[in-house]
Amino acid sequence: MVLKLAEELALNAPIDEVWRLLRDTSRLTGLLPGVENVESLNEAAVEGYAARVSEKIGPFKLTMNLEVRVIETVEASLLKAAITGADSMGLNRVTGSMQIALNPAPSGTQMRFEASIEVLGKLATLGAVPIRRRTTQAFAEFAQNIQKQFNRERA
């Protein structure tokens, strides 16, 4: 099952501030729902991270170990990454890509998030509706956390 997600978020902050947040892994990690731990992969010439993520989707409590590898950046405007991962037993797997694009907007910055994730294993048997619902909720939480971050900085 392939899950595609595209969301936009208007941020009341200049692009350079939003970009700094996106490139600050420890700060960004704190804003992502379900992320328990992130460490650098420490590989030469590759920017990548290992993350442990836990979520409840339908009746399942799922914990996955993910690798996120940055495959392209354009300073202050574009970040692309590849994602792979599995649970500890290998019963559920994900592969895919995500992209975050920043553009100037009258009120600050327009952030567009796109992801295409293939879900394999037992999790896929739930179907697209509950997975899409939880993914959309998680993005809404992430967006709210980002908004709060910039509101706090302005206060």
N, C-alpha and C positions, 0 to 999 in steps of 0.2 A: 504494500500500500504506500503510495506517495502522497505526502502532505505538503501542500503549497500554502504559504502564508505571505501576505503583503499588507503592511500597515504603515500609516503615516502619523507623525506626531509633530505638532507645532510647539517649539520651545522658545521661551522668552529669554534667550541668551545668544550671544554672538557665536558664530561658527567656531572660532578658535577655542572658546571655552568648552563647547560640546565635544570638539575633537580631542581636547586634552582629557576629558572624562573617558571617552572611548578608548584612548591609548593608555590609560592608567588602570592596569589589570586589577590591582587589589581594590581600588575604589569602585570600579565597575562591577566586580564580583559581588560586592556587598549589596548591589541594587538588583541582582538577578534572583528571582524566586527559585528555591530548590537547590541552589548551588551550595554545596557544603565545603568544598575544598578545591583550590586551584594552585597548580605548581607549573613552573616553566619546564618544558621538555629538555631544555639545555642541549639542543642540537645545533651544531655549527651551520650557519647560513639559513636556518629555518626558524621562524618565529612560531612557536607552538606551545600549547598548554594542555596539561592533563587536568581534567575536572571530574569531580564526583558530584552527581546530581541525583536528588531523590524527589519523586513526585507521586501523588496518588491520582491514578487515572481509573475511573470506574471502580471496580472492586480490588484493583491491584495497587499495591504500594511497590513502586519500582525504583531501584537504585541502579544507576548506570555509571560506568567509567567511560568518559568521553575524551577524545583528543580533538582539539581545535587547532588547526594550522592556518595561519594567515597566509594567503596566497597572493594578495595584491593590496597595496595601499596607494592612494593618491592623497598627498598631504591635505588635510582639512576638508576632504570631500568624499572619499570612498574607502571602504574597508570590505574586503572579501575574504571569506574563510571557508575551509573544508572541515566537515565534522564527521567523525566516525566513533562508534562506541558499541558497547555491549554490557549486559549485566554480568555478574560474576559467574553465572552458570552457563552463559552463552545461549540462553533461551530467547533473549530479545536482543535485537541489533538495530542500529541506526546508521545511516550514511547520508550525506547530503552536503549542501552548501548554504551559506547565508551571505547577505550583502547589506551593508548600511551605507546609504548615500546621504550627504548633507548638502543642502542648498540654502542660500540666503532667502529670507522671507521678511516682509515688512515688520513683523513683530520680533524677529530674531533669526531662528533657524528652523528649516523644515527638515525633519529626519524621516527617511523612508527605509523601512526594514523589509527585506524579502528573504524568504527561506524556502528551500525545497528539500524535504527530508523523506527518505525511504525508511519505513518502519517494517521490520521483519520479525517473525517469531510469534509467541503467544500474544504479545501486545497488539499485533496487527489483527488478531481475531476479534478484538473489541470493535473494530470498524472505525471509519473516519470521523463519525460524529462526536463521540466522547473525546477522542484524541484532539480533534480540532477545537472543541469547546475548551479543554484544559489548556491547550496551547494559546488560544486567544485570551483566556483569563490570565495566563502567566505573562503574556506580552502587556496586557493592560496594567498588571501590577508593576512590571518593569517601567512602563511609561509613567505611571504615577510616582514611582520612586525617583525617576529622573527629574520630573517636574518639581518634586519636593526639594531635591538637591539644589536646583537652580534658584528656587524661591528662598531657600535658607541662605544661599550665598548673597542674595540681593538685600536681605533684611539687615 
